[in-house]
Amino acid sequence: MSFSDGAPSHFKNHSNMINLIHHKNDFDIEASWTFCASGHGKGPSDGIGATTKSSDNRSTLMSGTTFSSAEDFFNFTKKTNEEAAKSKDTNEPPINACYLNSTTIHDITKTLLSDRFKQLNGKKYSFCIVCRKLFFLGRIKDIRQVHQFDSKDQFTICCRKTSNSLIVEEFTLRTNTTDEQNKSLQQIKTIKDISIDHIVILKHGDKQHLAKVIDIRESQKEVITQCYEPSLSLSSYIRCFNKVNNNTNIPCKTIIASFIHPPVFGRRDQLLMSKEQFIDIQKFCT
């Protein structure tokens, strides 16, 4: 099954993605979601809705048909399309109309969707993007720039810029139920705990800095890093860190921690650290 839609709101985007992940379990049908015509927010579903409303509007003007409820509108739409099918000697109406009353919607929301959508508040769950050996916790980054979503399994969703893009980013729904799972840092004990391209925290003098690992020289117990400025200040939260052009050779023992889920890379290779990561650094380094 494939869904098609225009460009919805940020919250609706993420709630759609969570439902898509669960679609196989909910209906035992594989599904994907394509957001198309993002420039004006229209998709095939808008055309079907416009056709239905136009037909019902003509009937109202020409024959005096009146609708006093959503159910009346549904019954008329269903009847009109069934008659259209009979006139063409087919059992398949041009539009299949379905009706869900408010009680059903309320019950489904209460018993199923409410707990599922709590995932969006970041307290129970978070999306983790796996791309270029980097891990980011939070909502799907730049979700409005992505137009093709395919559920890989009940925990993972694959995202592409367009339906035929070759570059795929995988987002995994991670459950954060313990303090250990919530941590974004891990302690560096030996040089084997350090990996190239990882973002680390190193100590130089009485200051701490964020740095990217460029190379590792095990025989010399030395690491080549590219630092970010300003230095980490545990007294105030700093969001943006700018890369220093020069690489620096430092002893392995000066690296005290590595990010399991590193700060997000912004424009011009800036690092954007979240408040949660800053709090983790405070707990780790004090």
Secondary structure, 3 states (H helix, E strand, C coil): CEEEECCCCHHHHHHHHHHHHHHHHHHCCCCEEEECCCCCCCCHHHHHHHHHHHHHHHHHHHHCCCCCCHHHHHHHHHHHHHHHHHHCCCCCCCCCCCCCCHHHHHHHHHHHHHHHHHHHHCCCEEEEEEECCEEEEECCCCHHHCCEEEECCCCEEEEECCCCCCCCEEEEEEECCCHHHHCCEEECCCHHHCCCCCEEEEEECCEEEEEEEEEEEHHHCEEEEEEEECCECCCCCCCEEEEEEEEEEEEHHHEEEEECCCCEECHHHCEECCHHHHHHHHHHHC
